[in-house]
Amino acid sequence: MIHYLVIGHACDEEQESLERWFSEKDGEQPNSYLEKLFIDQVRHDWDYDPDKEIYVDFILKSNSPIEVQYG
C-alpha cells in the first residue's frame, strides 16, 4: 500500500490533516488529486464558505502507515 498524509489549513484556521492509502495496483496518486481530496474534505467537515481559501502545506508519502502524534 502507498500511504499519504496531507496537511494544510483554511485561511485563519488551525492545521488539519487527511490520511489516505491506495493499493499498489492503484499506484502513486498525483498531488493535484490529493490536494482536491483534502480541500473537499475540509470544506465538508467544517462547512466552510466556498470562497474561503484552503491551503495544502505538506504531502507526505510512505510505503508504511504514517503515525501522527499530537501534543
Backbone as CSV, one residue per row, in Angstrom:
resi,resn,N_x,N_y,N_z,CA_x,CA_y,CA_z,C_x,C_y,C_z
1,MET,0.830,-1.175,0.000,0.000,0.000,0.000,0.882,1.250,0.000
2,ILE,0.351,2.301,-0.581,1.000,3.603,-0.544,0.165,4.494,0.366
3,HIS,0.796,5.061,1.373,0.112,5.882,2.369,0.474,7.347,2.149
4,TYR,-0.531,8.205,2.277,-0.332,9.645,2.138,-0.879,10.350,3.368
5,LEU,-0.211,11.414,3.763,-0.704,12.305,4.805,-0.651,13.708,4.219
6,VAL,-1.812,14.337,4.104,-1.903,15.692,3.572,-2.188,16.617,4.746
7,ILE,-1.380,17.669,4.880,-1.517,18.626,5.970,-1.720,20.005,5.358
8,GLY,-2.700,20.729,5.867,-2.973,22.059,5.348,-3.869,22.820,6.300
9,HIS,-4.356,23.959,5.831,-5.207,24.780,6.693,-6.075,25.695,5.851
10,ALA,-7.199,26.083,6.440,-8.050,27.120,5.851,-7.536,28.456,6.363
11,CYS,-7.752,29.486,5.614,-7.300,30.833,5.976,-7.753,31.178,7.397
12,ASP,-6.814,31.587,8.240,-7.074,31.988,9.625,-7.593,30.860,10.505
13,GLU,-7.301,29.604,10.151,-7.763,28.452,10.930,-6.565,27.568,11.295
14,GLU,-6.794,26.619,12.195,-5.772,25.660,12.605,-5.490,24.664,11.480
15,GLN,-4.321,24.024,11.551,-3.983,23.000,10.571,-4.878,21.789,10.739
16,GLU,-5.144,21.135,9.618,-5.910,19.898,9.569,-5.056,18.875,8.840
17,SER,-5.418,17.602,8.951,-4.703,16.580,8.193,-5.695,15.569,7.634
18,LEU,-5.267,14.900,6.598,-6.073,13.883,5.926,-5.169,12.714,5.613
19,GLU,-5.554,11.523,6.049,-4.799,10.320,5.743,-5.556,9.522,4.690
20,ARG,-4.824,9.051,3.685,-5.405,8.209,2.640,-4.386,7.153,2.267
21,TRP,-4.850,5.995,1.841,-3.955,4.960,1.360,-4.560,4.345,0.113
22,PHE,-3.683,3.876,-0.753,-4.080,3.302,-2.026,-3.301,2.016,-2.237
23,SER,-3.931,1.046,-2.884,-3.269,-0.227,-3.138,-2.164,-0.035,-4.166
24,GLU,-1.264,-0.996,-4.224,-0.171,-0.932,-5.193,-0.715,-0.882,-6.619
25,LYS,-1.837,-1.560,-6.877,-2.385,-1.552,-8.239,-2.914,-0.169,-8.630
26,ASP,-3.348,0.620,-7.629,-3.780,1.995,-7.912,-2.588,2.889,-8.218
27,GLY,-1.426,2.518,-7.677,-0.209,3.273,-7.924,-0.171,4.592,-7.177
28,GLU,0.854,5.375,-7.501,1.001,6.689,-6.873,-0.095,7.620,-7.370
29,GLN,-0.523,8.511,-6.500,-1.573,9.474,-6.832,-0.937,10.844,-7.091
30,PRO,-1.435,11.576,-8.068,-0.876,12.906,-8.327,-1.221,13.878,-7.196
31,ASN,-0.320,14.822,-6.966,-0.541,15.817,-5.912,-1.843,16.569,-6.121
32,SER,-2.177,16.878,-7.363,-3.413,17.633,-7.623,-4.639,16.863,-7.123
33,TYR,-4.649,15.549,-7.279,-5.760,14.723,-6.803,-5.813,14.733,-5.273
34,LEU,-4.654,14.590,-4.623,-4.596,14.593,-3.160,-5.008,15.946,-2.600
35,GLU,-4.589,17.019,-3.252,-4.974,18.366,-2.821,-6.486,18.542,-2.911
36,LYS,-7.079,18.073,-3.998,-8.536,18.184,-4.166,-9.268,17.390,-3.082
37,LEU,-8.802,16.165,-2.796,-9.414,15.368,-1.721,-9.372,16.120,-0.395
38,PHE,-8.214,16.696,-0.079,-8.046,17.417,1.171,-8.980,18.616,1.240
39,ILE,-8.992,19.432,0.207,-9.817,20.641,0.193,-11.293,20.289,0.300
40,ASP,-11.727,19.270,-0.452,-13.133,18.854,-0.389,-13.493,18.354,1.007
41,GLN,-12.584,17.581,1.632,-12.858,17.042,2.970,-12.930,18.152,4.013
42,VAL,-12.002,19.108,3.947,-12.006,20.217,4.916,-13.271,21.058,4.748
43,ARG,-13.645,21.360,3.513,-14.884,22.131,3.283,-16.099,21.383,3.838
44,HIS,-16.142,20.071,3.628,-17.269,19.266,4.102,-17.299,19.202,5.636
45,ASP,-16.144,18.895,6.241,-16.082,18.721,7.700,-16.421,19.999,8.460
46,TRP,-15.977,21.145,7.950,-16.118,22.395,8.679,-17.149,23.328,8.076
47,ASP,-17.793,22.894,7.004,-18.854,23.683,6.363,-18.382,25.106,6.045
48,TYR,-17.171,25.189,5.458,-16.615,26.491,5.099,-17.276,27.044,3.850
49,ASP,-17.340,28.364,3.793,-17.799,29.087,2.619,-16.921,28.669,1.429
50,PRO,-17.507,28.451,0.250,-16.711,28.040,-0.925,-15.624,29.047,-1.304
51,ASP,-15.762,30.297,-0.860,-14.758,31.305,-1.197,-13.579,31.323,-0.213
52,LYS,-13.700,30.608,0.905,-12.621,30.612,1.894,-11.433,29.827,1.338
53,GLU,-10.266,30.451,1.366,-9.062,29.812,0.841,-8.631,28.662,1.744
54,ILE,-8.276,27.542,1.124,-7.733,26.393,1.845,-6.397,26.063,1.205
55,TYR,-5.380,25.929,2.049,-4.019,25.727,1.568,-3.505,24.347,1.956
56,VAL,-2.769,23.710,1.056,-2.081,22.464,1.350,-0.641,22.828,1.685
57,ASP,-0.199,22.464,2.890,1.149,22.793,3.338,2.146,21.686,3.014
58,PHE,1.747,20.442,3.227,2.644,19.304,3.012,1.853,18.109,2.490
59,ILE,2.521,17.307,1.676,2.002,15.995,1.278,3.131,15.003,1.537
60,LEU,2.894,14.082,2.466,3.891,13.071,2.814,3.455,11.733,2.229
61,LYS,4.426,10.978,1.721,4.148,9.672,1.125,5.038,8.633,1.777
62,SER,4.467,7.442,2.036,5.228,6.377,2.669,4.706,5.022,2.191
63,ASN,5.589,4.017,2.243,5.164,2.650,1.933,4.606,1.950,3.165
64,SER,4.691,2.594,4.319,4.132,2.045,5.554,3.212,3.095,6.170
65,PRO,2.334,2.685,7.078,1.405,3.642,7.684,2.146,4.804,8.333
66,ILE,1.548,5.979,8.228,2.119,7.194,8.816,1.407,7.432,10.144
67,GLU,2.162,7.446,11.224,1.592,7.648,12.550,1.759,9.098,12.945
68,VAL,0.673,9.725,13.348,0.698,11.131,13.764,0.461,11.173,15.261
69,GLN,1.363,11.846,15.955,1.211,12.024,17.403,1.025,13.518,17.660
70,TYR,-0.104,13.866,18.254,-0.413,15.260,18.549,-0.028,15.559,19.986
71,GLY,0.508,16.769,20.197,0.783,17.199,21.556,2.177,17.059,22.005
